[in-house]
Amino acid sequence: MKLIFLGAPGAGKGTAAERFSELYGLAHISTGEMLRSEMKNGTDLGKMAKGYTDAGELVPDAVIIAMVKKRIRARDCENGFILDGFPRTVAQADALLEISDIDMVINIDASIDNLIARISGRRMCCGCGACFHTSRYHDETCNKCGGKLYIRDDDKEETVRTRIAVYHEKTQPLIDYYAGKGLLKTVDGNGTSEQVFVKIEELVAKI
Ligand code: AP5
């Protein structure tokens, strides 16, 4: 099974993809997480990407496409994968056509109020990258690995506004792009994580 989870910043792509990939044995390919790992390790790619991510802008297509091309060839992708945060531009979507076929694109549609509330309460683990929300999790360390929780550099209010504007300009056109290919399904992303997950499961069961 090869899926794309599409949606604005904070829509809940990562949360749903993490749970879904674990349950169904699919590789979870988050381009945002891959870039954060490069940044944490201080690689050339990470240093280059930081300027873009901190500003809320997209990393250049060529860099991202090369990164995903390599990742999809890895062994853990043989049983299928979930692309979370890729593609984000029409150029990336066109490139993906040459890399792999896709079974379904799930567009997680959440209101702007929910996007802001979710991003402003998000906390990440510096050890394993797990994601929490202050409304449901009150510790300062991760319950999986004990790592310290931090606020993502690009979760500052000013940057979030840019990220949402960039989403509308560059990523939202992919909704029509994939609808035109008959691959798009939209789920209401305004419910709880559990409700969103169940809706995605119902759609995927029809593949
Ligand atoms: P990336 O990390 O992909 O960020 P994003 O797409 O902006 O998405 P988010 O991670 O903010 O949100 P999400 O939808 O995954 O929500 P989450 O599940 O975490 O990318 C970061 C940057 O990297 C980009 O800005 C860009 O610079 C660069 N980049 C990445 N990919 C790129 C690409 N393809 N091309 C170019 N540049 C690229 O949930 C958010 C919070 O809400 C969490 O706290 C969670 O616990 C909570 N939550 C989730 N679901 C629910 C729910 N249903 N109810 C209540 N709370 C919920």
Residues whose N, C-alpha, C, O or C-beta is under 5 A from the ligand:
A	BS01	AP5	G7 A8 P9 G10 A11 G12 K13 G14 T15 A16 T31 G32 E33 L35 Y52 T53 G56 E57 L58 V59 I64 D84 G85 F86 P87 R88 R118 I119 G121 R122 R123 C131 F132 H133 G189 G191 T192 S193 V196
